Amino acid sequence: MSMRVWLLAVASLACVIAVSSALAGHEAVPFKVTSTLDGKRVLPHRILWLAFPKLPATPLAGVVFLIDGKVRWIEHNPPFTYGGDESRFDDGAYLVTSWLAPGRHRFTVRATATDGRKATDTVVARVLPAPLPPAELADTRWERNVTQSEAGDAPPGTWKILIDKVGWGIIDPLDGGNLVDIAYLSPGLLEARGGIFTRPDGTKPEQGNGWCGDTNQPVRYRWSVDSDTLTLSLSGPRRCDGQSGVWGGSWTRVP
């Protein structure tokens, strides 16, 4: 082996060792992630759940939100928000706890860097029982035929509402569904507050349960029940994608 070839080989080996050492040292450096649930022992009905990875020099591959060890949301882009991306939602997305059994649950955020490093943050907090709907609405089912002009961008046909303490399950004519958080503000007045996000969608993890891109803009309705008829009428600003056209009107009780 010539001296020149030998020197080149030594230099190459030194570079490999230096890079390997740097990578090894880089991988050994841990990072942290915190969330807006830190320090909480009891969760309210509705709360913003954001993760804050502390990794300034390395890009994040994403953050996974887990409840009791099960993946419930995946967010790939900052801000890392359970239920959606705050940069697209005017009021942010929320963790609504009505679908969880009352008692203690584990809420975990797991951040993964593009180099494979991971950081987790777990909070054990108690969930309170979900408030019950008014007696006239509790555990009821309703349906309504919606015309094309009423539906707007939504599909026309027979829509269904399933009401219980979790929220309102809205079933469209194509058997698609949304689970909506409902607050009963006063007798005869309710507010739809956006989707209740309980699971990620395998192809669109940012979608979950929600009417549209403005899922967290609340909208209010006057409501009344007369025998087997539920009447809803808009009370305030409209919501996107034809929600008011679909919801507003008379619904028939389904046995």
C-alpha positions in Angstrom: 0.0 0.0 0.0 1.4 3.4 -1.0 1.9 6.1 1.6 -0.8 8.3 -0.1 -3.4 5.4 -0.1 -2.5 4.6 3.5 -3.0 8.3 4.6 -6.3 8.4 2.7 -7.5 5.3 4.5 -6.5 6.6 7.9 -8.3 9.9 7.2 -11.4 8.2 6.1 -11.4 6.0 9.2 -10.9 9.0 11.4 -13.9 10.7 9.7 -16.1 7.6 10.3 -15.1 7.5 13.9 -15.7 11.2 14.4 -19.2 11.0 12.8 -20.1 7.9 14.7 -19.0 9.4 18.0 -21.0 12.6 17.2 -24.1 10.6 16.4 -23.7 8.4 19.5 -23.3 11.5 21.6 -26.3 13.1 19.9 -28.5 10.1 20.5 -27.5 10.0 24.1 -28.8 13.5 24.7 -32.3 13.2 26.1 -35.0 15.8 25.5 -38.2 16.5 27.3 -41.9 17.1 26.5 -44.5 18.8 28.7 -48.2 19.3 28.2 -51.0 21.6 29.4 -52.3 18.8 31.6 -49.2 18.8 33.8 -50.0 19.3 37.5 -53.7 18.7 37.0 -55.4 16.0 39.2 -59.0 16.6 38.1 -59.9 17.4 34.5 -62.8 19.6 33.5 -65.4 18.5 30.9 -63.4 20.4 28.2 -59.7 21.4 28.2 -57.0 22.3 25.7 -54.4 19.5 25.6 -51.2 20.7 23.9 -47.7 19.1 23.9 -44.5 21.2 24.1 -41.4 19.2 23.0 -38.2 20.9 24.1 -35.9 20.0 21.2 -34.8 23.2 19.5 -32.0 21.8 17.3 -33.7 18.7 15.8 -37.0 18.5 13.9 -39.9 16.5 15.4 -41.4 13.6 13.5 -44.6 14.1 15.5 -46.5 13.7 18.8 -48.8 10.9 19.8 -51.5 11.5 22.4 -52.5 8.4 24.4 -55.2 7.8 26.9 -54.8 4.8 29.1 -52.0 3.5 26.8 -54.2 3.7 23.6 -53.4 6.1 20.8 -56.2 8.7 20.5 -54.6 11.4 18.4 -51.6 11.9 16.2 -50.2 15.3 15.3 -47.2 15.8 12.9 -47.0 19.6 12.8 -46.7 22.2 15.5 -48.5 23.4 17.4 -49.0 19.8 18.7 -52.6 19.8 19.8 -55.0 17.0 20.7 -57.9 17.1 18.3 -56.4 19.3 15.7 -54.0 22.1 14.7 -54.5 25.4 16.4 -53.2 27.2 13.3 -56.3 26.1 11.5 -58.9 26.3 14.3 -59.9 29.7 15.6 -60.5 28.5 19.2 -58.1 25.6 19.3 -59.1 21.9 19.6 -60.2 20.4 22.9 -60.1 17.2 24.9 -63.7 16.6 25.9 -63.9 14.0 28.7 -67.6 13.0 28.5 -66.8 9.8 26.6 -64.4 8.5 29.4 -65.7 6.6 32.4 -65.6 8.6 35.6 -62.4 8.0 37.6 -58.7 8.1 37.1 -57.1 7.9 33.7 -53.5 8.1 32.3 -52.9 10.9 29.7 -49.6 10.6 27.9 -47.9 12.6 25.2 -45.1 10.9 23.3 -42.8 13.0 21.1 -40.5 11.4 18.5 -37.6 13.3 16.9 -36.6 12.6 13.3 -33.4 10.9 14.7 -35.5 8.4 16.6 -35.2 9.8 20.1 -38.4 9.8 22.2 -39.7 11.7 25.1 -42.9 11.1 27.1 -44.9 12.9 29.7 -47.7 11.2 31.6 -50.4 12.7 33.9 -52.8 10.7 36.0 -56.0 12.7 36.5 -59.5 12.0 37.5 -62.4 12.5 35.1 -65.8 13.7 36.5 -69.1 12.2 35.5 -70.5 13.7 32.3 -73.5 16.0 32.9 -76.9 14.5 31.8 -79.0 16.1 29.0 -82.4 17.5 29.9 -85.0 14.7 30.5 -86.8 15.4 27.2 -83.6 14.7 25.3 -81.8 12.0 27.3 -81.1 8.7 25.5 -83.3 9.6 22.5 -83.0 9.2 18.7 -84.3 11.5 16.1 -84.3 11.7 12.3 -85.0 14.3 9.7 -85.2 14.4 5.9 -82.8 17.2 4.7 -83.2 18.6 1.2 -80.3 19.5 -1.1 -80.9 23.3 -0.5 -80.8 22.8 3.2 -77.8 20.5 3.2 -75.4 22.8 1.4 -72.1 21.0 1.1 -73.4 18.1 3.2 -75.3 15.1 1.7 -79.1 15.4 1.4 -81.4 12.7 2.7 -82.3 11.2 6.1 -80.1 12.4 8.9 -80.1 11.0 12.5 -79.3 12.3 15.9 -78.4 10.0 18.8 -78.4 11.8 22.1 -76.9 10.7 25.4 -74.6 12.0 28.1 -71.5 11.8 25.9 -72.9 14.2 23.3 -74.8 14.2 20.1 -74.0 11.5 17.5 -74.8 12.9 14.1 -75.3 10.3 11.4 -75.5 11.4 7.7 -77.3 9.6 4.9 -74.0 8.0 3.8 -73.6 6.5 7.3 -70.8 8.9 8.1 -70.8 10.2 11.7 -69.7 12.9 13.9 -69.7 13.1 17.7 -70.4 16.6 18.9 -70.0 18.2 22.3 -73.2 19.8 23.5 -73.7 22.3 26.3 -77.2 22.9 27.7 -76.9 26.6 28.6 -80.4 27.3 29.9 -83.9 25.8 29.4 -84.5 25.7 25.7 -81.0 26.8 24.7 -78.0 24.6 23.7 -74.6 25.2 22.2 -72.8 22.8 19.9 -69.1 23.2 20.8 -67.3 21.1 18.2 -66.2 17.5 17.8 -65.4 15.0 20.6 -62.2 13.5 19.4 -61.9 9.9 20.6 -59.7 8.2 17.9 -57.3 9.0 15.1 -58.2 8.3 11.5 -55.5 6.1 9.9 -55.3 8.2 6.7 -56.1 11.6 8.1 -55.1 11.7 11.8 -56.1 15.3 12.0 -59.8 14.5 11.2 -61.4 12.5 14.1 -64.8 13.8 14.9 -65.9 17.3 13.7 -68.2 19.0 11.3 -65.6 20.8 9.3 -62.4 22.9 9.5 -64.0 25.3 12.0 -65.0 22.5 14.4 -64.5 24.5 17.5 -66.6 27.6 16.6 -69.6 27.2 18.9 -73.1 27.6 17.5 -76.3 28.0 19.5 -79.8 26.6 18.9 -83.1 27.1 20.5 -84.8 23.7 21.1 -88.2 22.3 22.2 -89.8 19.0 22.3 -93.5 18.5 21.6 -94.6 14.9 21.9 -92.4 13.1 19.2 -91.1 16.3 17.5 -87.8 18.0 18.3 -87.5 21.5 16.9 -84.2 23.2 16.5 -83.7 26.8 15.4 -80.5 28.7 15.0 -79.8 31.3 17.7 -76.8 33.3 16.6 -74.1 33.1 13.9 -74.2 30.3 11.4 -71.6 27.5 11.3 -69.8 26.2 8.2 -70.6 23.4 5.7 -74.4 23.6 6.0 -74.6 22.6 9.7 -77.4 25.1 10.4 -79.3 23.9 7.3 -79.1 20.3 8.5 -79.8 20.9 12.2 -82.4 23.6 12.0 -85.9 22.3 11.6 -88.2 19.5 12.9 -86.9 16.1 13.9 -89.1 13.0 14.5 -88.5 10.7 17.4 -87.3 7.2 16.5 -88.4 4.4 18.9 
